[in-house]
Amino acid sequence: MDQIKDIMEKNVITIEYNKTALDAACLISEKDVSFLVIMKDNLPIGVLSESDFVRRLAANDKKSSEMQISDIMSRKFRWVDPSTTIEDAIQKMLNNNIRRLIILEDEKLVGVITQTDLAGFLRNKLLVDGTIKKLEREES
């Protein structure tokens, strides 16, 4: 069975917890990503998504240059080990209604997996399975 380590994104964009929301917004824009992992002492302590900006900053008419990331980030984040099966990761995402999972190994950040990554993997798997079935029918 396929594991998360086979498809996870290893290049995770991170930012230190003591930066401003403006710093985070600029990094999200520059790197063209939808979220950041927030780090403190080389350990992930939260995530900051575009929706966090909307809910905790814009909706409250706060100034991004005056708000610390730690004040708007989500402290609760879900994670899995790299050896987690893809099926279990998908189930965890569905059960928790989340779009991304952080991948930790011995508490160290080693990757991330998103709905987009999983959709691409499943699409490829379906295409391969479909091709195999087609070839089997042609050989019969």
DSSP file (Angstrom, degrees, kcal/mol; ACC not computed):
  #  RESIDUE AA STRUCTURE BP1 BP2  ACC     N-H-->O    O-->H-N    N-H-->O    O-->H-N    TCO  KAPPA ALPHA  PHI   PSI    X-CA   Y-CA   Z-CA
    1    1 A M              0   0    0      0, 0.0     2,-0.1     0, 0.0     0, 0.0   0.000 360.0 360.0 360.0 141.0    0.0    0.0    0.0
    2    2 A D        -     0   0    0     83,-0.1    84,-2.2     1,-0.1    85,-0.4  -0.351 360.0-148.6 -69.3 145.0    1.2    3.5   -0.9
    3    3 A Q  B >   -A   85   0A   0     82,-0.3     3,-1.7    83,-0.1     4,-0.4  -0.771  25.2-111.6-114.3 159.2    2.5    5.7    1.9
    4    4 A I  G >> S+     0   0    0     80,-2.9     4,-2.1    -2,-0.3     3,-1.8   0.849 113.5  65.8 -55.7 -38.1    2.5    9.4    2.4
    5    5 A K  G 34 S+     0   0    0     77,-2.4    -1,-0.3     1,-0.3    78,-0.1   0.745  93.6  62.9 -60.4 -20.9    6.3    9.6    2.1
    6    6 A D  G <4 S+     0   0    0     -3,-1.7    -1,-0.3    76,-0.3    -2,-0.2   0.731 121.1  17.2 -75.2 -21.9    5.8    8.5   -1.5
    7    7 A I  T <4 S+     0   0    0     -3,-1.8    -2,-0.2    -4,-0.4    -1,-0.2   0.446  92.0 121.8-130.1  -2.3    3.8   11.6   -2.5
    8    8 A M     <  -     0   0    0     -4,-2.1     2,-0.6    -5,-0.1   105,-0.2  -0.248  65.0-116.0 -67.2 153.1    4.4   14.3    0.2
    9    9 A E  B     -B  112   0B   0    103,-2.9   103,-1.6     1,-0.1    -1,-0.1  -0.806  26.1-170.1 -87.2 121.5    5.9   17.6   -0.7
   10   10 A K        +     0   0    0     -2,-0.6     2,-1.4   101,-0.2    -1,-0.1   0.713  68.9  78.0 -88.4 -21.5    9.2   17.9    1.1
   11   11 A N        +     0   0    0    101,-0.1     2,-0.4     2,-0.0    -1,-0.2  -0.685  67.0 179.6 -91.2  87.0    9.8   21.6    0.4
   12   12 A V        -     0   0    0     -2,-1.4     2,-0.6    97,-0.1    24,-0.1  -0.746  26.1-131.3 -93.8 132.0    7.6   23.2    3.0
   13   13 A I        +     0   0    0     -2,-0.4    24,-2.0    22,-0.2     2,-0.3  -0.719  36.1 177.2 -84.3 123.3    7.4   26.9    3.2
   14   14 A T  E     -e   37   0C   0     -2,-0.6     2,-0.3    22,-0.2    24,-0.2  -0.794  17.2-168.0-124.6 164.8    7.8   28.0    6.9
   15   15 A I  E     -e   38   0C   0     22,-1.9    24,-2.7    -2,-0.3     2,-0.1  -0.984  32.4-101.0-150.1 149.1    8.0   31.2    8.8
   16   16 A E  E >   -e   39   0C   0     -2,-0.3     3,-1.5    22,-0.2    24,-0.2  -0.451  29.7-123.2 -73.6 145.7    9.0   32.0   12.4
   17   17 A Y  T 3  S+     0   0    0     22,-2.3    53,-1.2     1,-0.3    52,-0.2   0.711 104.8  62.9 -61.8 -24.6    6.2   32.6   14.9
   18   18 A N  T 3  S+     0   0    0     51,-0.1    -1,-0.3    50,-0.1     2,-0.1   0.328  81.5 101.6 -91.0   9.2    7.4   36.1   15.9
   19   19 A K  S <  S-     0   0    0     -3,-1.5    50,-2.8     1,-0.1    51,-0.3  -0.372  77.0-100.9 -83.1 169.3    7.0   37.7   12.4
   20   20 A T  B  >  -H   68   0D   0     48,-0.2     4,-2.0    49,-0.1    48,-0.3  -0.450  24.4-112.8 -88.0 164.2    4.1   39.9   11.5
   21   21 A A  H  > S+     0   0    0     46,-2.9     4,-2.7    43,-0.8    44,-0.2   0.839 120.1  58.0 -62.0 -33.0    1.0   39.0    9.5
   22   22 A L  H  > S+     0   0    0     42,-1.7     4,-2.5    45,-0.3    -1,-0.2   0.916 103.8  51.2 -63.8 -43.1    2.3   41.3    6.8
   23   23 A D  H  > S+     0   0    0     41,-0.3     4,-2.1     1,-0.2    -2,-0.2   0.923 112.5  47.0 -57.1 -44.4    5.6   39.2    6.6
   24   24 A A  H  X S+     0   0    0     -4,-2.0     4,-2.7     2,-0.2    -2,-0.2   0.910 110.5  51.2 -65.9 -42.8    3.5   36.1    6.2
   25   25 A A  H  X S+     0   0    0     -4,-2.7     4,-2.3     1,-0.2    -1,-0.2   0.903 110.4  49.7 -61.8 -41.4    1.2   37.6    3.6
   26   26 A C  H  X S+     0   0    0     -4,-2.5     4,-2.9     2,-0.2    -1,-0.2   0.901 111.7  48.2 -64.4 -40.6    4.2   38.7    1.6
   27   27 A L  H  X S+     0   0    0     -4,-2.1     4,-2.7     2,-0.2     5,-0.2   0.906 110.6  50.7 -67.3 -41.8    5.8   35.2    1.8
   28   28 A I  H  X>S+     0   0    0     -4,-2.7     5,-1.6     2,-0.2     4,-0.8   0.918 115.1  44.1 -59.6 -43.8    2.5   33.5    0.8
   29   29 A S  H  <5S+     0   0    0     -4,-2.3     3,-0.3    -5,-0.2    -2,-0.2   0.930 114.9  47.8 -67.1 -46.4    2.3   35.8   -2.2
   30   30 A E  H  <5S+     0   0    0     -4,-2.9    -2,-0.2     1,-0.2    -1,-0.2   0.895 119.3  38.0 -63.0 -42.3    6.0   35.5   -3.2
   31   31 A K  H  <5S-     0   0    0     -4,-2.7    -1,-0.2    -5,-0.2    -2,-0.2   0.524 103.4-130.8 -89.3  -6.0    6.0   31.7   -2.9
   32   32 A D  T  <5 +     0   0    0     -4,-0.8     2,-0.3    -3,-0.3    -3,-0.2   0.936  59.2 136.4  54.5  52.8    2.5   31.3   -4.4
   33   33 A V      < -     0   0    0     -5,-1.6    -1,-0.2    -6,-0.2    -2,-0.1  -0.786  58.0-135.5-121.7 167.1    1.2   29.0   -1.7
   34   34 A S  S    S+     0   0    0     -2,-0.3    16,-1.7     1,-0.2     2,-0.3   0.482  82.3  15.4-103.4  -4.0   -2.0   28.9    0.3
   35   35 A F  E     - F   0  49C   0     14,-0.2     2,-0.3    15,-0.1    14,-0.2  -0.989  59.3-143.6-160.8 164.0   -0.5   28.4    3.8
   36   36 A L  E     - F   0  48C   0     12,-2.2    12,-2.5    -2,-0.3     2,-0.5  -0.949  20.2-126.4-129.0 151.2    2.6   28.5    5.9
   37   37 A V  E     -eF  14  47C   0    -24,-2.0   -22,-1.9    -2,-0.3     2,-0.5  -0.883  27.9-136.5 -95.7 130.0    3.9   26.3    8.7
   38   38 A I  E     -eF  15  46C   0      8,-3.0     7,-3.2    -2,-0.5     8,-1.1  -0.750  23.0-161.7 -92.9 128.5    4.7   28.4   11.7
   39   39 A M  E     +eF  16  44C   0    -24,-2.7   -22,-2.3    -2,-0.5     2,-0.3  -0.825  18.9 177.5-115.7 147.7    8.0   27.4   13.5
   40   40 A K  E >  S- F   0  43C   0      3,-2.5     3,-1.4    -2,-0.3   -24,-0.0  -0.938  81.3  -9.4-144.4 123.6    9.5   28.1   16.9
   41   41 A D  T 3  S-     0   0    0     -2,-0.3   -25,-0.0     1,-0.3    -1,-0.0   0.892 128.9 -57.5  54.5  42.8   12.8   26.6   17.9
   42   42 A N  T 3  S+     0   0    0      1,-0.2    67,-0.4    66,-0.0    -1,-0.3   0.649 117.9 108.4  64.4  18.3   12.8   24.5   14.7
   43   43 A L  E <  S-F   40   0C   0     -3,-1.4    -3,-2.5    65,-0.1     2,-0.3  -0.971  75.1-113.1-123.1 141.1    9.5   22.8   15.6
   44   44 A P  E     +F   39   0C   0      0, 0.0    -5,-0.2     0, 0.0     3,-0.1  -0.543  36.3 168.8 -71.7 131.9    6.1   23.4   14.0
   45   45 A I  E     -     0   0C   0     -7,-3.2     2,-0.3     1,-0.3    -6,-0.2   0.425  60.5 -23.4-121.1  -3.8    3.7   25.1   16.4
   46   46 A G  E     -F   38   0C   0     -8,-1.1    -8,-3.0    30,-0.0     2,-0.3  -0.984  56.3-110.3 177.4 178.8    0.9   26.1   14.0
   47   47 A V  E     -FG  37  74C   0     27,-2.1    27,-3.1    -2,-0.3     2,-0.4  -0.953  14.6-154.0-131.8 153.9   -0.3   26.8   10.5
   48   48 A L  E     +F   36   0C   0    -12,-2.5   -12,-2.2    -2,-0.3     2,-0.2  -0.969  19.3 179.9-131.9 115.9   -1.4   30.0    8.8
   49   49 A S  E  >  -F   35   0C   0     -2,-0.4     4,-1.4   -14,-0.2     3,-0.5  -0.631  44.4-104.0-111.4 169.2   -3.7   29.8    5.9
   50   50 A E  H  > S+     0   0    0    -16,-1.7     4,-1.7     1,-0.2     5,-0.1   0.868 122.2  56.9 -58.6 -35.8   -5.4   32.3    3.6
   51   51 A S  H  > S+     0   0    0    -17,-0.2     4,-3.0     1,-0.2     5,-0.3   0.823  99.3  58.9 -68.6 -29.0   -8.6   31.7    5.5
   52   52 A D  H  > S+     0   0    0     -3,-0.5     4,-2.7     2,-0.2     5,-0.4   0.900 104.5  51.6 -62.7 -39.5   -6.9   32.6    8.8
   53   53 A F  H  X>S+     0   0    0     -4,-1.4     5,-2.6     2,-0.2     4,-1.4   0.919 113.6  43.9 -61.2 -43.5   -6.1   36.0    7.3
   54   54 A V  H  <>S+     0   0    0     -4,-1.7     5,-2.6     3,-0.2    -2,-0.2   0.959 120.5  38.6 -67.4 -50.6   -9.7   36.5    6.3
   55   55 A R  H  <5S+     0   0    0     -4,-3.0    -2,-0.2     1,-0.2    -3,-0.2   0.863 129.2  27.2 -70.9 -37.2  -11.3   35.3    9.6
   56   56 A R  H  <5S+     0   0    0     -4,-2.7    -3,-0.2    -5,-0.3    -1,-0.2   0.582 133.2  22.4-106.9 -10.9   -8.8   36.7   12.1
   57   57 A L  T ><>S+     0   0    0     -4,-1.4     5,-2.5    -5,-0.4     3,-0.5   0.711 125.0  34.0-118.9 -68.0   -7.4   39.8   10.3
   58   58 A A  G > <S+     0   0    0     -5,-2.6     3,-1.8     1,-0.2    -4,-0.2   0.912 117.1  53.1 -62.8 -45.0   -9.6   41.2    7.6
   59   59 A A  G 3 <S+     0   0    0     -5,-2.6    -1,-0.2    -6,-0.3    -4,-0.1   0.750 114.3  44.1 -65.2 -22.1  -12.9   40.4    9.2
   60   60 A N  G < 5S-     0   0    0     -3,-0.5    -1,-0.3    -6,-0.2    -2,-0.2   0.267 111.8-121.4-103.6   9.6  -11.7   42.2   12.3
   61   61 A D  T < 5 +     0   0    0     -3,-1.8     2,-0.2     1,-0.2    -3,-0.2   0.877  55.0 162.0  53.2  44.3  -10.3   45.1   10.4
   62   62 A K      < -     0   0    0     -5,-2.5     2,-0.6     1,-0.0    -1,-0.2  -0.621  43.2-116.0 -93.2 154.0   -6.8   44.6   11.8
   63   63 A K    >>  -     0   0    0     -2,-0.2     3,-1.7     1,-0.1     4,-0.7  -0.806  17.2-146.5 -92.7 122.2   -3.6   46.0   10.3
   64   64 A S  G >4 S+     0   0    0     -2,-0.6   -42,-1.7     1,-0.3   -43,-0.8   0.792  96.0  57.7 -62.8 -30.2   -1.4   43.2    9.1
   65   65 A S  G 34 S+     0   0    0      1,-0.2    -1,-0.3   -44,-0.2   -45,-0.0   0.648 110.1  45.7 -75.0 -12.9    1.9   45.1    9.9
   66   66 A E  G <4 S+     0   0    0     -3,-1.7     2,-0.4     2,-0.1    -1,-0.2   0.490  97.1  85.1-106.0  -6.2    0.8   45.4   13.5
   67   67 A M  S << S-     0   0    0     -4,-0.7   -46,-2.9    -3,-0.5   -45,-0.3  -0.827  71.0-135.0-103.0 134.5   -0.4   41.8   14.1
   68   68 A Q  B >>  -H   20   0D   0     -2,-0.4     3,-1.6   -48,-0.3     4,-0.6  -0.584  18.8-124.7 -80.5 146.3    1.9   39.0   15.1
   69   69 A I  H >> S+     0   0    0    -50,-2.8     4,-2.1     1,-0.3     3,-1.7   0.896 111.1  63.5 -54.7 -41.0    1.6   35.6   13.3
   70   70 A S  H 34 S+     0   0    0    -53,-1.2    -1,-0.3   -51,-0.3   -52,-0.1   0.714  98.5  56.5 -60.7 -19.6    1.1   34.0   16.7
   71   71 A D  H <4 S+     0   0    0     -3,-1.6    -1,-0.3     1,-0.1    -2,-0.2   0.663 118.9  27.7 -85.0 -17.1   -2.1   36.0   17.1
   72   72 A I  H << S+     0   0    0     -3,-1.7    -2,-0.2    -4,-0.6   -16,-0.1   0.520  95.2 104.5-121.4  -8.3   -3.8   34.8   14.0
   73   73 A M  S  < S-     0   0    0     -4,-2.1     2,-0.7    -5,-0.2   -25,-0.2  -0.279  74.8-110.7 -74.3 160.9   -2.3   31.3   13.3
   74   74 A S  B     -G   47   0C   0    -27,-3.1   -27,-2.1     1,-0.2    -1,-0.1  -0.836  25.6-168.2 -89.5 119.4   -4.2   28.1   13.9
   75   75 A R  S    S+     0   0    0     -2,-0.7     2,-0.7   -29,-0.2    -1,-0.2   0.779  70.4  73.9 -80.6 -27.1   -2.5   26.3   16.8
   76   76 A K        +     0   0    0     -3,-0.1     2,-0.4   -29,-0.1   -29,-0.1  -0.784  62.7 160.4 -88.7 120.0   -4.3   23.1   16.2
   77   77 A F        -     0   0    0     -2,-0.7     2,-0.3   -31,-0.1    24,-0.1  -0.985  33.8-126.4-138.0 151.5   -3.0   21.3   13.2
   78   78 A R        +     0   0    0     -2,-0.4    24,-2.2    22,-0.3     2,-0.3  -0.708  30.4 177.8 -96.9 147.2   -3.2   17.7   12.2
   79   79 A W  E     -c  102   0B   0     -2,-0.3     2,-0.3    22,-0.2    24,-0.2  -0.963  12.9-165.0-145.2 161.1   -0.2   15.6   11.3
   80   80 A V  E     -c  103   0B   0     22,-2.1    24,-2.2    -2,-0.3    21,-0.0  -0.923  29.4-103.8-139.3 165.8    0.8   12.1   10.3
   81   81 A D    >   -     0   0    0     -2,-0.3     3,-2.0    22,-0.2   -77,-0.3  -0.579  36.0-112.4 -84.9 152.3    4.0   10.1   10.1
   82   82 A P  T 3  S+     0   0    0      0, 0.0   -77,-2.4     0, 0.0   -76,-0.3   0.773 116.6  58.7 -58.1 -25.7    5.7    9.6    6.7
   83   83 A S  T 3  S+     0   0    0    -79,-0.2     3,-0.1   -80,-0.1     2,-0.1   0.474  77.6 120.2 -85.4  -0.2    4.8    5.9    6.9
   84   84 A T  S <  S-     0   0    0     -3,-2.0   -80,-2.9     1,-0.1   -79,-0.2  -0.375  72.0-111.0 -60.8 138.1    1.1    6.6    7.2
   85   85 A T  B  >  -A    3   0A   0    -82,-0.2     4,-2.2     1,-0.1   -82,-0.3  -0.389  18.4-122.1 -69.7 151.8   -0.8    5.0    4.4
   86   86 A I  H  > S+     0   0    0    -84,-2.2     4,-2.6     1,-0.2     5,-0.2   0.890 113.6  56.1 -61.3 -38.8   -2.4    7.3    1.9
   87   87 A E  H  > S+     0   0    0    -85,-0.4     4,-2.2     1,-0.2    -1,-0.2   0.911 108.0  47.3 -59.8 -43.1   -5.8    5.8    2.7
   88   88 A D  H  > S+     0   0    0      2,-0.2     4,-2.3     1,-0.2    -1,-0.2   0.883 111.3  51.4 -66.7 -37.8   -5.4    6.6    6.4
   89   89 A A  H  X S+     0   0    0     -4,-2.2     4,-2.3     2,-0.2    -2,-0.2   0.921 110.0  49.1 -64.5 -43.8   -4.2   10.2    5.6
   90   90 A I  H  X S+     0   0    0     -4,-2.6     4,-2.6     1,-0.2    -2,-0.2   0.922 111.0  50.5 -60.7 -43.8   -7.3   10.8    3.4
   91   91 A Q  H  X S+     0   0    0     -4,-2.2     4,-2.9     1,-0.2    -1,-0.2   0.902 109.5  50.7 -61.9 -41.5   -9.5    9.4    6.1
   92   92 A K  H  X S+     0   0    0     -4,-2.3     4,-1.7     2,-0.2    -1,-0.2   0.900 111.2  48.5 -63.3 -40.8   -7.9   11.8    8.7
   93   93 A M  H  X>S+     0   0    0     -4,-2.3     5,-2.0     2,-0.2     4,-0.6   0.917 114.3  45.4 -66.1 -42.7   -8.4   14.7    6.4
   94   94 A L  H ><5S+     0   0    0     -4,-2.6     3,-0.8     1,-0.2    -2,-0.2   0.925 112.2  51.0 -66.1 -44.7  -12.1   13.8    5.8
   95   95 A N  H 3<5S+     0   0    0     -4,-2.9    -1,-0.2     1,-0.2    -2,-0.2   0.824 119.3  36.8 -62.0 -32.4  -12.8   13.1    9.5
   96   96 A N  H 3<5S-     0   0    0     -4,-1.7    -1,-0.2    -5,-0.2    -2,-0.2   0.380 104.5-126.6-103.3   2.4  -11.3   16.5   10.5
   97   97 A N  T <<5 +     0   0    0     -3,-0.8     2,-0.3    -4,-0.6    -3,-0.2   0.929  60.4 142.4  51.3  52.8  -12.6   18.5    7.5
   98   98 A I      < -     0   0    0     -5,-2.0    -1,-0.2    -6,-0.1    -2,-0.1  -0.847  51.4-148.1-123.9 160.2   -9.1   19.8    6.6
   99   99 A R  S    S+     0   0    0     -2,-0.3    16,-2.0     1,-0.2     2,-0.3   0.498  78.2  31.3-104.6  -8.1   -7.2   20.4    3.4
  100  100 A R  E     - D   0 114B   0     14,-0.2     2,-0.4    15,-0.1   -22,-0.3  -0.998  57.2-153.7-152.0 152.4   -3.7   19.7    4.4
  101  101 A L  E     - D   0 113B   0     12,-2.8    12,-2.4    -2,-0.3     2,-0.3  -0.986  18.4-134.6-126.2 138.3   -1.7   17.5    6.8
  102  102 A I  E     -cD  79 112B   0    -24,-2.2   -22,-2.1    -2,-0.4     2,-0.6  -0.711  19.5-138.2 -86.2 141.9    1.7   18.3    8.2
  103  103 A I  E     -cD  80 111B   0      8,-2.9     7,-2.8    -2,-0.3     8,-1.3  -0.913  25.1-178.2-107.0 118.8    4.2   15.3    8.0
  104  104 A L  E     - D   0 109B   0    -24,-2.2     2,-0.4    -2,-0.6     5,-0.2  -0.926  15.1-172.5-118.7 140.4    6.3   14.9   11.1
  105  105 A E  E >  S- D   0 108B   0      3,-2.5     3,-1.6    -2,-0.4   -24,-0.0  -0.965  84.8 -14.6-131.0 116.0    9.0   12.4   11.9
  106  106 A D  T 3  S-     0   0    0     -2,-0.4    -1,-0.1     1,-0.3     3,-0.1   0.914 128.2 -58.0  54.0  45.5   10.3   12.4   15.5
  107  107 A E  T 3  S+     0   0    0      1,-0.2     2,-0.4   -64,-0.0    -1,-0.3   0.395 113.4 123.0  67.8   0.1    8.6   15.8   15.9
  108  108 A K  E <   - D   0 105B   0     -3,-1.6    -3,-2.5   -65,-0.1     2,-0.4  -0.755  69.8-115.2 -94.5 136.9   10.6   17.2   13.0
  109  109 A L  E     + D   0 104B   0     -2,-0.4    -5,-0.2   -67,-0.4     3,-0.1  -0.558  45.8 157.7 -69.5 120.4    8.8   18.8   10.0
  110  110 A V  E     -     0   0B   0     -7,-2.8     2,-0.3    -2,-0.4    -6,-0.2   0.478  58.1 -31.5-122.6  -8.5    9.6   16.6    6.9
  111  111 A G  E     - D   0 103B   0     -8,-1.3    -8,-2.9  -100,-0.1    -1,-0.3  -0.994  46.8-121.9 176.7-176.4    6.8   17.4    4.6
  112  112 A V  E     -BD   9 102B   0   -103,-1.6  -103,-2.9    -2,-0.3     2,-0.4  -0.981  11.4-156.8-148.9 152.4    3.2   18.3    3.9
  113  113 A I  E     - D   0 101B   0    -12,-2.4   -12,-2.8    -2,-0.3     2,-0.2  -1.000  14.1-169.8-133.6 135.2    0.4   16.8    1.9
  114  114 A T  E  >  - D   0 100B   0     -2,-0.4     4,-2.3   -14,-0.2   -14,-0.2  -0.727  39.8-104.4-119.2 168.8   -2.6   18.7    0.5
  115  115 A Q  H  > S+     0   0    0    -16,-2.0     4,-2.8    -2,-0.2     5,-0.2   0.883 122.5  55.5 -56.4 -38.8   -5.9   17.8   -1.1
  116  116 A T  H  > S+     0   0    0    -17,-0.2     4,-2.3     2,-0.2    -1,-0.2   0.912 106.4  49.4 -62.9 -43.3   -4.4   18.7   -4.4
  117  117 A D  H  > S+     0   0    0      1,-0.2     4,-2.2     2,-0.2    -1,-0.2   0.925 113.8  46.3 -60.1 -45.0   -1.5   16.3   -3.9
  118  118 A L  H  X S+     0   0    0     -4,-2.3     4,-2.8     2,-0.2     5,-0.2   0.894 110.3  52.4 -67.4 -39.9   -4.0   13.5   -3.0
  119  119 A A  H  X S+     0   0    0     -4,-2.8     4,-2.5     1,-0.2    -1,-0.2   0.915 110.5  48.8 -62.5 -42.2   -6.3   14.3   -5.9
  120  120 A G  H  X S+     0   0    0     -4,-2.3     4,-2.4     2,-0.2    -2,-0.2   0.914 112.2  48.3 -62.8 -43.3   -3.4   14.1   -8.4
  121  121 A F  H  X S+     0   0    0     -4,-2.2     4,-2.4     2,-0.2    -2,-0.2   0.940 113.7  46.3 -61.8 -47.7   -2.2   10.8   -6.9
  122  122 A L  H  X S+     0   0    0     -4,-2.8     4,-2.5     2,-0.2    -2,-0.2   0.882 110.9  52.8 -65.5 -37.9   -5.7    9.3   -7.0
  123  123 A R  H  X S+     0   0    0     -4,-2.5     4,-2.4    -5,-0.2    -1,-0.2   0.946 111.3  46.2 -60.5 -48.2   -6.2   10.5  -10.6
  124  124 A N  H  X S+     0   0    0     -4,-2.4     4,-2.5     1,-0.2    -2,-0.2   0.897 111.9  51.5 -61.5 -40.7   -3.0    8.9  -11.7
  125  125 A K  H  X S+     0   0    0     -4,-2.4     4,-2.9     1,-0.2    -1,-0.2   0.915 110.5  48.2 -63.5 -42.8   -3.9    5.7   -9.9
  126  126 A L  H  X S+     0   0    0     -4,-2.5     4,-2.6     2,-0.2    -2,-0.2   0.900 111.6  50.1 -64.4 -40.6   -7.3    5.6  -11.6
  127  127 A L  H  X S+     0   0    0     -4,-2.4     4,-2.3     2,-0.2    -2,-0.2   0.920 113.2  45.7 -64.2 -43.1   -5.7    6.2  -15.0
  128  128 A V  H  X S+     0   0    0     -4,-2.5     4,-2.5     2,-0.2    -2,-0.2   0.942 114.2  48.0 -64.4 -47.7   -3.2    3.4  -14.5
  129  129 A D  H  X S+     0   0    0     -4,-2.9     4,-2.3     1,-0.2    -2,-0.2   0.902 112.4  50.0 -60.2 -40.8   -5.8    1.0  -13.2
  130  130 A G  H  X S+     0   0    0     -4,-2.6     4,-2.2    -5,-0.2    -1,-0.2   0.897 110.3  49.7 -64.4 -40.8   -8.1    1.9  -16.1
  131  131 A T  H  X S+     0   0    0     -4,-2.3     4,-2.5     2,-0.2    -2,-0.2   0.908 110.4  50.3 -64.5 -42.8   -5.3    1.3  -18.6
  132  132 A I  H  X S+     0   0    0     -4,-2.5     4,-2.4     1,-0.2    -2,-0.2   0.928 111.3  48.2 -61.9 -45.5   -4.4   -2.1  -17.1
  133  133 A K  H  X S+     0   0    0     -4,-2.3     4,-2.2     1,-0.2    -1,-0.2   0.898 111.0  51.2 -63.2 -39.7   -8.0   -3.2  -17.2
  134  134 A K  H  X S+     0   0    0     -4,-2.2     4,-2.1     1,-0.2    -2,-0.2   0.925 111.1  47.7 -62.6 -44.8   -8.3   -2.0  -20.8
  135  135 A L  H  X S+     0   0    0     -4,-2.5     4,-1.8     1,-0.2    -2,-0.2   0.890 110.2  52.4 -63.8 -39.5   -5.2   -4.0  -21.8
  136  136 A E  H  X S+     0   0    0     -4,-2.4     4,-1.1     1,-0.2    -1,-0.2   0.900 109.8  49.0 -63.2 -40.6   -6.5   -7.1  -20.0
  137  137 A R  H  < S+     0   0    0     -4,-2.2     3,-0.3     1,-0.2    -1,-0.2   0.897 110.0  51.4 -65.6 -39.4   -9.8   -6.9  -21.9
  138  138 A E  H  < S+     0   0    0     -4,-2.1    -1,-0.2     1,-0.2    -2,-0.2   0.835 109.4  50.4 -67.3 -31.4   -7.9   -6.5  -25.2
  139  139 A E  H  <        0   0    0     -4,-1.8    -1,-0.2     1,-0.2    -2,-0.2   0.725 360.0 360.0 -77.6 -21.5   -5.8   -9.6  -24.4
  140  140 A S     <        0   0    0     -4,-1.1    -1,-0.2    -3,-0.3    -2,-0.2   0.481 360.0 360.0 -74.5 360.0   -8.8  -11.8  -23.6
